[in-house]
Amino acid sequence: MKDHYAMRGDELKELLVRKPFVPLRLHMTDGTTFDIRHPDNLIVLKSRVDIGVGVDARGVVDRVEYCSLLHVVRVEELQSASAELN
C-alpha cells in the first residue's frame, strides 16, 4: 500500500465551520468519494467521520457511512451553486 496522508479531525472541522461554507469532496484510500454539500452532513469524531449520504432536498439523510479518519486522504473544494451561475 502506498504511503498517504491521513486528514486530522481538526483540519476537517476548520473546513466545516468556515463562513460561508464551501462544499467539499472527501477522497478515501479506496478511491471512493463523498460530496459534502452542507456542514451538517459530516460529523467529525476523534478517530472517524460520520458522513450523511443520499441527502434529499429537505436535508434528510438516507444513510450514514462511518469512515476512519485514516482513510480520508484528500479533501477537494467544490464550487458552490452560486459560483457555478457566474
N, CA, C and O atoms as a Maestro MAE file, in Angstrom:
{
 s_m_m2io_version
 :::
 2.0.0
}

f_m_ct {
 s_m_title
 :::
 protein
 m_atom[344] {
  # First column is atom index #
  i_m_mmod_type
  r_m_x_coord
  r_m_y_coord
  r_m_z_coord
  i_m_residue_number
  s_m_chain_name
  s_m_pdb_residue_name
  s_m_pdb_atom_name
  i_m_atomic_number
  :::
  1 25 0.846 -1.189 0.000 1 A "MET " " N  " 7
  2 3 0.000 0.000 0.000 1 A "MET " " CA " 6
  3 2 0.882 1.240 0.000 1 A "MET " " C  " 6
  4 15 1.896 1.290 0.697 1 A "MET " " O  " 8
  5 25 0.501 2.220 -0.769 2 A "LYS " " N  " 7
  6 3 1.271 3.460 -0.852 2 A "LYS " " CA " 6
  7 2 1.147 4.252 0.442 2 A "LYS " " C  " 6
  8 15 0.138 4.189 1.144 2 A "LYS " " O  " 8
  9 25 2.216 5.005 0.737 3 A "ASP " " N  " 7
  10 3 2.121 5.942 1.855 3 A "ASP " " CA " 6
  11 2 1.132 7.023 1.472 3 A "ASP " " C  " 6
  12 15 1.086 7.454 0.319 3 A "ASP " " O  " 8
  13 25 0.347 7.458 2.430 4 A "HIS " " N  " 7
  14 3 -0.608 8.521 2.156 4 A "HIS " " CA " 6
  15 2 -0.760 9.387 3.390 4 A "HIS " " C  " 6
  16 15 -0.403 8.995 4.500 4 A "HIS " " O  " 8
  17 25 -1.287 10.545 3.171 5 A "TYR " " N  " 7
  18 3 -1.526 11.497 4.244 5 A "TYR " " CA " 6
  19 2 -2.959 11.342 4.715 5 A "TYR " " C  " 6
  20 15 -3.892 11.472 3.922 5 A "TYR " " O  " 8
  21 25 -3.141 11.067 5.986 6 A "ALA " " N  " 7
  22 3 -4.489 10.981 6.553 6 A "ALA " " CA " 6
  23 2 -4.868 12.338 7.132 6 A "ALA " " C  " 6
  24 15 -4.053 13.003 7.772 6 A "ALA " " O  " 8
  25 25 -6.100 12.736 6.904 7 A "MET " " N  " 7
  26 3 -6.598 14.008 7.435 7 A "MET " " CA " 6
  27 2 -6.725 13.924 8.948 7 A "MET " " C  " 6
  28 15 -7.005 12.864 9.509 7 A "MET " " O  " 8
  29 25 -6.516 15.051 9.587 8 A "ARG " " N  " 7
  30 3 -6.757 15.153 11.025 8 A "ARG " " CA " 6
  31 2 -8.152 15.731 11.220 8 A "ARG " " C  " 6
  32 15 -8.643 16.503 10.397 8 A "ARG " " O  " 8
  33 25 -8.775 15.343 12.320 9 A "GLY " " N  " 7
  34 3 -10.118 15.817 12.618 9 A "GLY " " CA " 6
  35 2 -10.213 17.320 12.710 9 A "GLY " " C  " 6
  36 15 -11.184 17.914 12.243 9 A "GLY " " O  " 8
  37 25 -9.197 17.951 13.318 10 A "ASP " " N  " 7
  38 3 -9.253 19.409 13.465 10 A "ASP " " CA " 6
  39 2 -9.171 20.111 12.114 10 A "ASP " " C  " 6
  40 15 -9.732 21.194 11.946 10 A "ASP " " O  " 8
  41 25 -8.479 19.508 11.150 11 A "GLU " " N  " 7
  42 3 -8.416 20.089 9.806 11 A "GLU " " CA " 6
  43 2 -9.794 20.059 9.142 11 A "GLU " " C  " 6
  44 15 -10.210 21.033 8.515 11 A "GLU " " O  " 8
  45 25 -10.486 18.952 9.281 12 A "LEU " " N  " 7
  46 3 -11.831 18.857 8.707 12 A "LEU " " CA " 6
  47 2 -12.798 19.807 9.403 12 A "LEU " " C  " 6
  48 15 -13.622 20.446 8.748 12 A "LEU " " O  " 8
  49 25 -12.702 19.902 10.725 13 A "LYS " " N  " 7
  50 3 -13.587 20.808 11.471 13 A "LYS " " CA " 6
  51 2 -13.411 22.247 10.996 13 A "LYS " " C  " 6
  52 15 -14.393 22.976 10.852 13 A "LYS " " O  " 8
  53 25 -12.173 22.659 10.751 14 A "GLU " " N  " 7
  54 3 -11.918 24.018 10.261 14 A "GLU " " CA " 6
  55 2 -12.640 24.266 8.942 14 A "GLU " " C  " 6
  56 15 -13.193 25.344 8.728 14 A "GLU " " O  " 8
  57 25 -12.637 23.280 8.065 15 A "LEU " " N  " 7
  58 3 -13.318 23.429 6.776 15 A "LEU " " CA " 6
  59 2 -14.835 23.499 6.944 15 A "LEU " " C  " 6
  60 15 -15.513 24.179 6.173 15 A "LEU " " O  " 8
  61 25 -15.366 22.805 7.939 16 A "LEU " " N  " 7
  62 3 -16.817 22.782 8.152 16 A "LEU " " CA " 6
  63 2 -17.363 24.067 8.746 16 A "LEU " " C  " 6
  64 15 -18.515 24.421 8.494 16 A "LEU " " O  " 8
  65 25 -16.557 24.776 9.534 17 A "VAL " " N  " 7
  66 3 -17.065 25.969 10.222 17 A "VAL " " CA " 6
  67 2 -16.782 27.262 9.464 17 A "VAL " " C  " 6
  68 15 -17.179 28.337 9.914 17 A "VAL " " O  " 8
  69 25 -16.108 27.176 8.329 18 A "ARG " " N  " 7
  70 3 -15.839 28.393 7.555 18 A "ARG " " CA " 6
  71 2 -17.132 29.057 7.129 18 A "ARG " " C  " 6
  72 15 -18.119 28.389 6.819 18 A "ARG " " O  " 8
  73 25 -17.115 30.370 7.116 19 A "LYS " " N  " 7
  74 3 -18.268 31.157 6.667 19 A "LYS " " CA " 6
  75 2 -17.840 31.977 5.463 19 A "LYS " " C  " 6
  76 15 -16.881 32.741 5.571 19 A "LYS " " O  " 8
  77 25 -18.498 31.858 4.334 20 A "PRO " " N  " 7
  78 3 -19.558 30.888 4.064 20 A "PRO " " CA " 6
  79 2 -18.955 29.494 3.874 20 A "PRO " " C  " 6
  80 15 -17.784 29.344 3.525 20 A "PRO " " O  " 8
  81 25 -19.785 28.487 4.114 21 A "PHE " " N  " 7
  82 3 -19.357 27.103 3.926 21 A "PHE " " CA " 6
  83 2 -19.127 26.837 2.441 21 A "PHE " " C  " 6
  84 15 -19.930 27.235 1.596 21 A "PHE " " O  " 8
  85 25 -18.029 26.165 2.135 22 A "VAL " " N  " 7
  86 3 -17.723 25.759 0.760 22 A "VAL " " CA " 6
  87 2 -17.907 24.240 0.678 22 A "VAL " " C  " 6
  88 15 -17.267 23.511 1.435 22 A "VAL " " O  " 8
  89 25 -18.764 23.747 -0.219 23 A "PRO " " N  " 7
  90 3 -18.960 22.300 -0.349 23 A "PRO " " CA " 6
  91 2 -17.633 21.577 -0.584 23 A "PRO " " C  " 6
  92 15 -16.716 22.119 -1.201 23 A "PRO " " O  " 8
  93 25 -17.550 20.348 -0.084 24 A "LEU " " N  " 7
  94 3 -16.308 19.583 -0.106 24 A "LEU " " CA " 6
  95 2 -16.516 18.214 -0.736 24 A "LEU " " C  " 6
  96 15 -17.626 17.681 -0.750 24 A "LEU " " O  " 8
  97 25 -15.433 17.655 -1.255 25 A "ARG " " N  " 7
  98 3 -15.420 16.253 -1.697 25 A "ARG " " CA " 6
  99 2 -14.309 15.550 -0.924 25 A "ARG " " C  " 6
  100 15 -13.145 15.942 -1.000 25 A "ARG " " O  " 8
  101 25 -14.677 14.511 -0.182 26 A "LEU " " N  " 7
  102 3 -13.716 13.712 0.558 26 A "LEU " " CA " 6
  103 2 -13.267 12.548 -0.311 26 A "LEU " " C  " 6
  104 15 -14.097 11.836 -0.876 26 A "LEU " " O  " 8
  105 25 -11.955 12.354 -0.421 27 A "HIS " " N  " 7
  106 3 -11.373 11.249 -1.179 27 A "HIS " " CA " 6
  107 2 -10.835 10.224 -0.182 27 A "HIS " " C  " 6
  108 15 -10.066 10.560 0.719 27 A "HIS " " O  " 8
  109 25 -11.249 8.973 -0.357 28 A "MET " " N  " 7
  110 3 -10.869 7.901 0.554 28 A "MET " " CA " 6
  111 2 -9.752 7.046 -0.056 28 A "MET " " C  " 6
  112 15 -9.497 7.109 -1.259 28 A "MET " " O  " 8
  113 25 -9.092 6.250 0.787 29 A "THR " " N  " 7
  114 3 -7.980 5.418 0.326 29 A "THR " " CA " 6
  115 2 -8.385 4.427 -0.760 29 A "THR " " C  " 6
  116 15 -7.554 4.059 -1.590 29 A "THR " " O  " 8
  117 25 -9.640 3.990 -0.772 30 A "ASP " " N  " 7
  118 3 -10.084 3.008 -1.773 30 A "ASP " " CA " 6
  119 2 -10.605 3.658 -3.056 30 A "ASP " " C  " 6
  120 15 -11.099 2.969 -3.949 30 A "ASP " " O  " 8
  121 25 -10.491 4.989 -3.143 31 A "GLY " " N  " 7
  122 3 -10.943 5.702 -4.334 31 A "GLY " " CA " 6
  123 2 -12.365 6.226 -4.250 31 A "GLY " " C  " 6
  124 15 -12.796 6.987 -5.116 31 A "GLY " " O  " 8
  125 25 -13.099 5.832 -3.219 32 A "THR " " N  " 7
  126 3 -14.458 6.335 -3.017 32 A "THR " " CA " 6
  127 2 -14.408 7.827 -2.717 32 A "THR " " C  " 6
  128 15 -13.480 8.305 -2.063 32 A "THR " " O  " 8
  129 25 -15.410 8.562 -3.199 33 A "THR " " N  " 7
  130 3 -15.526 9.981 -2.857 33 A "THR " " CA " 6
  131 2 -16.897 10.235 -2.246 33 A "THR " " C  " 6
  132 15 -17.872 9.550 -2.555 33 A "THR " " O  " 8
  133 25 -16.949 11.235 -1.373 34 A "PHE " " N  " 7
  134 3 -18.196 11.664 -0.754 34 A "PHE " " CA " 6
  135 2 -18.296 13.175 -0.890 34 A "PHE " " C  " 6
  136 15 -17.384 13.897 -0.487 34 A "PHE " " O  " 8
  137 25 -19.399 13.660 -1.455 35 A "ASP " " N  " 7
  138 3 -19.630 15.096 -1.567 35 A "ASP " " CA " 6
  139 2 -20.380 15.576 -0.337 35 A "ASP " " C  " 6
  140 15 -21.419 15.027 0.028 35 A "ASP " " O  " 8
  141 25 -19.839 16.608 0.297 36 A "ILE " " N  " 7
  142 3 -20.444 17.213 1.482 36 A "ILE " " CA " 6
  143 2 -20.961 18.579 1.052 36 A "ILE " " C  " 6
  144 15 -20.185 19.523 0.905 36 A "ILE " " O  " 8
  145 25 -22.267 18.684 0.851 37 A "ARG " " N  " 7
  146 3 -22.869 19.924 0.353 37 A "ARG " " CA " 6
  147 2 -23.378 20.823 1.471 37 A "ARG " " C  " 6
  148 15 -23.717 21.981 1.231 37 A "ARG " " O  " 8
  149 25 -23.433 20.296 2.694 38 A "HIS " " N  " 7
  150 3 -23.867 21.085 3.856 38 A "HIS " " CA " 6
  151 2 -23.055 20.604 5.058 38 A "HIS " " C  " 6
  152 15 -22.837 19.402 5.206 38 A "HIS " " O  " 8
  153 25 -22.606 21.517 5.915 39 A "PRO " " N  " 7
  154 3 -21.757 21.099 7.040 39 A "PRO " " CA " 6
  155 2 -22.435 20.119 7.995 39 A "PRO " " C  " 6
  156 15 -21.749 19.376 8.697 39 A "PRO " " O  " 8
  157 25 -23.756 20.102 8.034 40 A "ASP " " N  " 7
  158 3 -24.456 19.160 8.913 40 A "ASP " " CA " 6
  159 2 -24.377 17.717 8.415 40 A "ASP " " C  " 6
  160 15 -24.754 16.793 9.137 40 A "ASP " " O  " 8
  161 25 -23.896 17.517 7.200 41 A "ASN " " N  " 7
  162 3 -23.814 16.165 6.641 41 A "ASN " " CA " 6
  163 2 -22.497 15.460 6.947 41 A "ASN " " C  " 6
  164 15 -22.239 14.369 6.439 41 A "ASN " " O  " 8
  165 25 -21.662 16.087 7.781 42 A "LEU " " N  " 7
  166 3 -20.400 15.465 8.181 42 A "LEU " " CA " 6
  167 2 -20.195 15.710 9.667 42 A "LEU " " C  " 6
  168 15 -20.173 16.855 10.120 42 A "LEU " " O  " 8
  169 25 -20.046 14.635 10.418 43 A "ILE " " N  " 7
  170 3 -19.751 14.734 11.848 43 A "ILE " " CA " 6
  171 2 -18.340 14.215 12.049 43 A "ILE " " C  " 6
  172 15 -18.021 13.088 11.671 43 A "ILE " " O  " 8
  173 25 -17.494 15.051 12.650 44 A "VAL " " N  " 7
  174 3 -16.100 14.683 12.886 44 A "VAL " " CA " 6
  175 2 -15.947 14.234 14.330 44 A "VAL " " C  " 6
  176 15 -16.244 14.985 15.259 44 A "VAL " " O  " 8
  177 25 -15.482 13.006 14.512 45 A "LEU " " N  " 7
  178 3 -15.207 12.442 15.829 45 A "LEU " " CA " 6
  179 2 -13.691 12.299 15.992 45 A "LEU " " C  " 6
  180 15 -12.936 12.672 15.094 45 A "LEU " " O  " 8
  181 25 -13.249 11.770 17.115 46 A "LYS " " N  " 7
  182 3 -11.809 11.641 17.367 46 A "LYS " " CA " 6
  183 2 -11.081 10.839 16.298 46 A "LYS " " C  " 6
  184 15 -10.027 11.252 15.815 46 A "LYS " " O  " 8
  185 25 -11.635 9.708 15.935 47 A "SER " " N  " 7
  186 3 -10.910 8.833 15.017 47 A "SER " " CA " 6
  187 2 -11.688 8.489 13.750 47 A "SER " " C  " 6
  188 15 -11.205 7.722 12.918 47 A "SER " " O  " 8
  189 25 -12.890 9.051 13.597 48 A "ARG " " N  " 7
  190 3 -13.679 8.744 12.406 48 A "ARG " " CA " 6
  191 2 -14.546 9.931 12.015 48 A "ARG " " C  " 6
  192 15 -14.694 10.899 12.761 48 A "ARG " " O  " 8
  193 25 -15.113 9.821 10.821 49 A "VAL " " N  " 7
  194 3 -16.113 10.778 10.357 49 A "VAL " " CA " 6
  195 2 -17.377 10.000 10.030 49 A "VAL " " C  " 6
  196 15 -17.319 8.895 9.490 49 A "VAL " " O  " 8
  197 25 -18.515 10.588 10.361 50 A "ASP " " N  " 7
  198 3 -19.816 10.035 10.003 50 A "ASP " " CA " 6
  199 2 -20.355 10.907 8.878 50 A "ASP " " C  " 6
  200 15 -20.532 12.113 9.048 50 A "ASP " " O  " 8
  201 25 -20.614 10.295 7.732 51 A "ILE " " N  " 7
  202 3 -20.975 11.025 6.520 51 A "ILE " " CA " 6
  203 2 -22.418 10.712 6.147 51 A "ILE " " C  " 6
  204 15 -22.779 9.557 5.922 51 A "ILE " " O  " 8
  205 25 -23.238 11.758 6.084 52 A "GLY " " N  " 7
  206 3 -24.616 11.606 5.630 52 A "GLY " " CA " 6
  207 2 -24.633 11.435 4.124 52 A "GLY " " C  " 6
  208 15 -24.110 12.280 3.397 52 A "GLY " " O  " 8
  209 25 -25.228 10.348 3.647 53 A "VAL " " N  " 7
  210 3 -25.234 10.013 2.220 53 A "VAL " " CA " 6
  211 2 -26.678 9.944 1.731 53 A "VAL " " C  " 6
  212 15 -27.573 9.512 2.457 53 A "VAL " " O  " 8
  213 25 -26.887 10.374 0.502 54 A "GLY " " N  " 7
  214 3 -28.227 10.320 -0.077 54 A "GLY " " CA " 6
  215 2 -29.145 11.366 0.526 54 A "GLY " " C  " 6
  216 15 -30.277 11.063 0.905 54 A "GLY " " O  " 8
  217 25 -28.660 12.596 0.617 55 A "VAL " " N  " 7
  218 3 -29.426 13.684 1.227 55 A "VAL " " CA " 6
  219 2 -30.454 14.204 0.229 55 A "VAL " " C  " 6
  220 15 -30.115 14.527 -0.909 55 A "VAL " " O  " 8
  221 25 -31.718 14.283 0.663 56 A "ASP " " N  " 7
  222 3 -32.761 14.785 -0.237 56 A "ASP " " CA " 6
  223 2 -32.887 16.308 -0.136 56 A "ASP " " C  " 6
  224 15 -32.147 16.943 0.616 56 A "ASP " " O  " 8
  225 25 -33.808 16.887 -0.881 57 A "ALA " " N  " 7
  226 3 -33.978 18.346 -0.948 57 A "ALA " " CA " 6
  227 2 -34.317 18.960 0.403 57 A "ALA " " C  " 6
  228 15 -34.052 20.141 0.629 57 A "ALA " " O  " 8
  229 25 -34.901 18.170 1.305 58 A "ARG " " N  " 7
  230 3 -35.248 18.679 2.643 58 A "ARG " " CA " 6
  231 2 -34.097 18.543 3.626 58 A "ARG " " C  " 6
  232 15 -34.197 18.979 4.772 58 A "ARG " " O  " 8
  233 25 -32.992 17.931 3.172 59 A "GLY " " N  " 7
  234 3 -31.849 17.728 4.049 59 A "GLY " " CA " 6
  235 2 -31.899 16.440 4.844 59 A "GLY " " C  " 6
  236 15 -31.113 16.253 5.773 59 A "GLY " " O  " 8
  237 25 -32.827 15.540 4.487 60 A "VAL " " N  " 7
  238 3 -32.960 14.265 5.188 60 A "VAL " " CA " 6
  239 2 -31.969 13.263 4.586 60 A "VAL " " C  " 6
  240 15 -31.913 13.078 3.370 60 A "VAL " " O  " 8
  241 25 -31.193 12.624 5.461 61 A "VAL " " N  " 7
  242 3 -30.155 11.682 5.053 61 A "VAL " " CA " 6
  243 2 -30.746 10.285 4.870 61 A "VAL " " C  " 6
  244 15 -31.542 9.828 5.690 61 A "VAL " " O  " 8
  245 25 -30.347 9.611 3.784 62 A "ASP " " N  " 7
  246 3 -30.803 8.250 3.509 62 A "ASP " " CA " 6
  247 2 -30.063 7.228 4.372 62 A "ASP " " C  " 6
  248 15 -30.667 6.299 4.909 62 A "ASP " " O  " 8
  249 25 -28.746 7.415 4.497 63 A "ARG " " N  " 7
  250 3 -27.938 6.502 5.304 63 A "ARG " " CA " 6
  251 2 -26.670 7.226 5.764 63 A "ARG " " C  " 6
  252 15 -26.368 8.331 5.315 63 A "ARG " " O  " 8
  253 25 -25.943 6.579 6.665 64 A "VAL " " N  " 7
  254 3 -24.701 7.150 7.185 64 A "VAL " " CA " 6
  255 2 -23.561 6.179 6.918 64 A "VAL " " C  " 6
  256 15 -23.680 4.979 7.163 64 A "VAL " " O  " 8
  257 25 -22.452 6.716 6.411 65 A "GLU " " N  " 7
  258 3 -21.220 5.940 6.238 65 A "GLU " " CA " 6
  259 2 -20.285 6.327 7.378 65 A "GLU " " C  " 6
  260 15 -20.086 7.512 7.649 65 A "GLU " " O  " 8
  261 25 -19.715 5.332 8.043 66 A "TYR " " N  " 7
  262 3 -18.775 5.553 9.135 66 A "TYR " " CA " 6
  263 2 -17.383 5.238 8.607 66 A "TYR " " C  " 6
  264 15 -17.100 4.098 8.238 66 A "TYR " " O  " 8
  265 25 -16.509 6.249 8.570 67 A "CYS " " N  " 7
  266 3 -15.185 6.079 7.969 67 A "CYS " " CA " 6
  267 2 -14.098 6.526 8.937 67 A "CYS " " C  " 6
  268 15 -14.217 7.563 9.590 67 A "CYS " " O  " 8
  269 25 -13.048 5.738 9.018 68 A "SER " " N  " 7
  270 3 -11.895 6.108 9.823 68 A "SER " " CA " 6
  271 2 -11.227 7.332 9.204 68 A "SER " " C  " 6
  272 15 -11.120 7.437 7.982 68 A "SER " " O  " 8
  273 25 -10.781 8.251 10.047 69 A "LEU " " N  " 7
  274 3 -10.044 9.416 9.540 69 A "LEU " " CA " 6
  275 2 -8.787 8.987 8.792 69 A "LEU " " C  " 6
  276 15 -8.320 9.703 7.905 69 A "LEU " " O  " 8
  277 25 -8.237 7.830 9.139 70 A "LEU " " N  " 7
  278 3 -7.042 7.330 8.457 70 A "LEU " " CA " 6
  279 2 -7.288 7.109 6.969 70 A "LEU " " C  " 6
  280 15 -6.343 7.097 6.180 70 A "LEU " " O  " 8
  281 25 -8.540 6.935 6.583 71 A "HIS " " N  " 7
  282 3 -8.861 6.658 5.181 71 A "HIS " " CA " 6
  283 2 -9.241 7.903 4.380 71 A "HIS " " C  " 6
  284 15 -9.461 7.816 3.172 71 A "HIS " " O  " 8
  285 25 -9.320 9.052 5.035 72 A "VAL " " N  " 7
  286 3 -9.577 10.310 4.318 72 A "VAL " " CA " 6
  287 2 -8.219 10.857 3.893 72 A "VAL " " C  " 6
  288 15 -7.459 11.360 4.720 72 A "VAL " " O  " 8
  289 25 -7.916 10.756 2.594 73 A "VAL " " N  " 7
  290 3 -6.583 11.125 2.119 73 A "VAL " " CA " 6
  291 2 -6.522 12.497 1.458 73 A "VAL " " C  " 6
  292 15 -5.447 13.081 1.321 73 A "VAL " " O  " 8
  293 25 -7.677 13.005 1.051 74 A "ARG " " N  " 7
  294 3 -7.667 14.316 0.390 74 A "ARG " " CA " 6
  295 2 -9.048 14.926 0.485 74 A "ARG " " C  " 6
  296 15 -10.060 14.226 0.482 74 A "ARG " " O  " 8
  297 25 -9.070 16.257 0.572 75 A "VAL " " N  " 7
  298 3 -10.331 16.997 0.555 75 A "VAL " " CA " 6
  299 2 -10.236 18.032 -0.551 75 A "VAL " " C  " 6
  300 15 -9.271 18.791 -0.637 75 A "VAL " " O  " 8
  301 25 -11.250 18.046 -1.388 76 A "GLU " " N  " 7
  302 3 -11.309 18.965 -2.526 76 A "GLU " " CA " 6
  303 2 -12.474 19.925 -2.311 76 A "GLU " " C  " 6
  304 15 -13.566 19.511 -1.923 76 A "GLU " " O  " 8
  305 25 -12.236 21.205 -2.564 77 A "GLU " " N  " 7
  306 3 -13.331 22.178 -2.501 77 A "GLU " " CA " 6
  307 2 -14.132 22.108 -3.791 77 A "GLU " " C  " 6
  308 15 -13.564 22.085 -4.883 77 A "GLU " " O  " 8
  309 25 -15.447 22.074 -3.661 78 A "LEU " " N  " 7
  310 3 -16.340 22.083 -4.818 78 A "LEU " " CA " 6
  311 2 -16.888 23.483 -5.002 78 A "LEU " " C  " 6
  312 15 -16.980 24.251 -4.045 78 A "LEU " " O  " 8
  313 25 -17.248 23.812 -6.217 79 A "GLN " " N  " 7
  314 3 -17.874 25.108 -6.458 79 A "GLN " " CA " 6
  315 2 -19.262 25.103 -5.856 79 A "GLN " " C  " 6
  316 15 -19.985 24.110 -5.946 79 A "GLN " " O  " 8
  317 25 -19.631 26.206 -5.245 80 A "SER " " N  " 7
  318 3 -20.993 26.327 -4.730 80 A "SER " " CA " 6
  319 2 -21.929 26.608 -5.901 80 A "SER " " C  " 6
  320 15 -21.483 26.991 -6.983 80 A "SER " " O  " 8
  321 25 -23.213 26.416 -5.682 81 A "ALA " " N  " 7
  322 3 -24.208 26.651 -6.736 81 A "ALA " " CA " 6
  323 2 -24.156 28.087 -7.224 81 A "ALA " " C  " 6
  324 15 -24.302 28.331 -8.422 81 A "ALA " " O  " 8
  325 25 -23.951 29.051 -6.323 82 A "SER " " N  " 7
  326 3 -23.909 30.459 -6.727 82 A "SER " " CA " 6
  327 2 -22.681 30.750 -7.572 82 A "SER " " C  " 6
  328 15 -22.749 31.572 -8.486 82 A "SER " " O  " 8
  329 25 -21.548 30.090 -7.287 83 A "ALA " " N  " 7
  330 3 -20.339 30.305 -8.075 83 A "ALA " " CA " 6
  331 2 -20.504 29.722 -9.474 83 A "ALA " " C  " 6
  332 15 -19.962 30.264 -10.438 83 A "ALA " " O  " 8
  333 25 -21.250 28.620 -9.595 84 A "GLU " " N  " 7
  334 3 -21.452 27.995 -10.897 84 A "GLU " " CA " 6
  335 2 -22.321 28.849 -11.805 84 A "GLU " " C  " 6
  336 15 -22.231 28.739 -13.028 84 A "GLU " " O  " 8
  337 25 -23.158 29.695 -11.227 85 A "LEU " " N  " 7
  338 3 -24.031 30.553 -12.024 85 A "LEU " " CA " 6
  339 2 -23.283 31.736 -12.617 85 A "LEU " " C  " 6
  340 15 -23.756 32.339 -13.581 85 A "LEU " " O  " 8
  341 25 -22.137 32.080 -12.067 86 A "ASN " " N  " 7
  342 3 -21.369 33.241 -12.548 86 A "ASN " " CA " 6
  343 2 -20.531 32.898 -13.744 86 A "ASN " " C  " 6
  344 15 -19.826 33.758 -14.271 86 A "ASN " " O  " 8
  :::
 }
 m_bond[343] {
  # First column is bond index #
  i_m_from
  i_m_to
  i_m_order
  :::
  1 1 2 1
  2 2 3 1
  3 3 4 2
  4 3 5 1
  5 5 6 1
  6 6 7 1
  7 7 8 2
  8 7 9 1
  9 9 10 1
  10 10 11 1
  11 11 12 2
  12 11 13 1
  13 13 14 1
  14 14 15 1
  15 15 16 2
  16 15 17 1
  17 17 18 1
  18 18 19 1
  19 19 20 2
  20 19 21 1
  21 21 22 1
  22 22 23 1
  23 23 24 2
  24 23 25 1
  25 25 26 1
  26 26 27 1
  27 27 28 2
  28 27 29 1
  29 29 30 1
  30 30 31 1
  31 31 32 2
  32 31 33 1
  33 33 34 1
  34 34 35 1
  35 35 36 2
  36 35 37 1
  37 37 38 1
  38 38 39 1
  39 39 40 2
  40 39 41 1
  41 41 42 1
  42 42 43 1
  43 43 44 2
  44 43 45 1
  45 45 46 1
  46 46 47 1
  47 47 48 2
  48 47 49 1
  49 49 50 1
  50 50 51 1
  51 51 52 2
  52 51 53 1
  53 53 54 1
  54 54 55 1
  55 55 56 2
  56 55 57 1
  57 57 58 1
  58 58 59 1
  59 59 60 2
  60 59 61 1
  61 61 62 1
  62 62 63 1
  63 63 64 2
  64 63 65 1
  65 65 66 1
  66 66 67 1
  67 67 68 2
  68 67 69 1
  69 69 70 1
  70 70 71 1
  71 71 72 2
  72 71 73 1
  73 73 74 1
  74 74 75 1
  75 75 76 2
  76 75 77 1
  77 77 78 1
  78 78 79 1
  79 79 80 2
  80 79 81 1
  81 81 82 1
  82 82 83 1
  83 83 84 2
  84 83 85 1
  85 85 86 1
  86 86 87 1
  87 87 88 2
  88 87 89 1
  89 89 90 1
  90 90 91 1
  91 91 92 2
  92 91 93 1
  93 93 94 1
  94 94 95 1
  95 95 96 2
  96 95 97 1
  97 97 98 1
  98 98 99 1
  99 99 100 2
  100 99 101 1
  101 101 102 1
  102 102 103 1
  103 103 104 2
  104 103 105 1
  105 105 106 1
  106 106 107 1
  107 107 108 2
  108 107 109 1
  109 109 110 1
  110 110 111 1
  111 111 112 2
  112 111 113 1
  113 113 114 1
  114 114 115 1
  115 115 116 2
  116 115 117 1
  117 117 118 1
  118 118 119 1
  119 119 120 2
  120 119 121 1
  121 121 122 1
  122 122 123 1
  123 123 124 2
  124 123 125 1
  125 125 126 1
  126 126 127 1
  127 127 128 2
  128 127 129 1
  129 129 130 1
  130 130 131 1
  131 131 132 2
  132 131 133 1
  133 133 134 1
  134 134 135 1
  135 135 136 2
  136 135 137 1
  137 137 138 1
  138 138 139 1
  139 139 140 2
  140 139 141 1
  141 141 142 1
  142 142 143 1
  143 143 144 2
  144 143 145 1
  145 145 146 1
  146 146 147 1
  147 147 148 2
  148 147 149 1
  149 149 150 1
  150 150 151 1
  151 151 152 2
  152 151 153 1
  153 153 154 1
  154 154 155 1
  155 155 156 2
  156 155 157 1
  157 157 158 1
  158 158 159 1
  159 159 160 2
  160 159 161 1
  161 161 162 1
  162 162 163 1
  163 163 164 2
  164 163 165 1
  165 165 166 1
  166 166 167 1
  167 167 168 2
  168 167 169 1
  169 169 170 1
  170 170 171 1
  171 171 172 2
  172 171 173 1
  173 173 174 1
  174 174 175 1
  175 175 176 2
  176 175 177 1
  177 177 178 1
  178 178 179 1
  179 179 180 2
  180 179 181 1
  181 181 182 1
  182 182 183 1
  183 183 184 2
  184 183 185 1
  185 185 186 1
  186 186 187 1
  187 187 188 2
  188 187 189 1
  189 189 190 1
  190 190 191 1
  191 191 192 2
  192 191 193 1
  193 193 194 1
  194 194 195 1
  195 195 196 2
  196 195 197 1
  197 197 198 1
  198 198 199 1
  199 199 200 2
  200 199 201 1
  201 201 202 1
  202 202 203 1
  203 203 204 2
  204 203 205 1
  205 205 206 1
  206 206 207 1
  207 207 208 2
  208 207 209 1
  209 209 210 1
  210 210 211 1
  211 211 212 2
  212 211 213 1
  213 213 214 1
  214 214 215 1
  215 215 216 2
  216 215 217 1
  217 217 218 1
  218 218 219 1
  219 219 220 2
  220 219 221 1
  221 221 222 1
  222 222 223 1
  223 223 224 2
  224 223 225 1
  225 225 226 1
  226 226 227 1
  227 227 228 2
  228 227 229 1
  229 229 230 1
  230 230 231 1
  231 231 232 2
  232 231 233 1
  233 233 234 1
  234 234 235 1
  235 235 236 2
  236 235 237 1
  237 237 238 1
  238 238 239 1
  239 239 240 2
  240 239 241 1
  241 241 242 1
  242 242 243 1
  243 243 244 2
  244 243 245 1
  245 245 246 1
  246 246 247 1
  247 247 248 2
  248 247 249 1
  249 249 250 1
  250 250 251 1
  251 251 252 2
  252 251 253 1
  253 253 254 1
  254 254 255 1
  255 255 256 2
  256 255 257 1
  257 257 258 1
  258 258 259 1
  259 259 260 2
  260 259 261 1
  261 261 262 1
  262 262 263 1
  263 263 264 2
  264 263 265 1
  265 265 266 1
  266 266 267 1
  267 267 268 2
  268 267 269 1
  269 269 270 1
  270 270 271 1
  271 271 272 2
  272 271 273 1
  273 273 274 1
  274 274 275 1
  275 275 276 2
  276 275 277 1
  277 277 278 1
  278 278 279 1
  279 279 280 2
  280 279 281 1
  281 281 282 1
  282 282 283 1
  283 283 284 2
  284 283 285 1
  285 285 286 1
  286 286 287 1
  287 287 288 2
  288 287 289 1
  289 289 290 1
  290 290 291 1
  291 291 292 2
  292 291 293 1
  293 293 294 1
  294 294 295 1
  295 295 296 2
  296 295 297 1
  297 297 298 1
  298 298 299 1
  299 299 300 2
  300 299 301 1
  301 301 302 1
  302 302 303 1
  303 303 304 2
  304 303 305 1
  305 305 306 1
  306 306 307 1
  307 307 308 2
  308 307 309 1
  309 309 310 1
  310 310 311 1
  311 311 312 2
  312 311 313 1
  313 313 314 1
  314 314 315 1
  315 315 316 2
  316 315 317 1
  317 317 318 1
  318 318 319 1
  319 319 320 2
  320 319 321 1
  321 321 322 1
  322 322 323 1
  323 323 324 2
  324 323 325 1
  325 325 326 1
  326 326 327 1
  327 327 328 2
  328 327 329 1
  329 329 330 1
  330 330 331 1
  331 331 332 2
  332 331 333 1
  333 333 334 1
  334 334 335 1
  335 335 336 2
  336 335 337 1
  337 337 338 1
  338 338 339 1
  339 339 340 2
  340 339 341 1
  341 341 342 1
  342 342 343 1
  343 343 344 2
  :::
 }
}
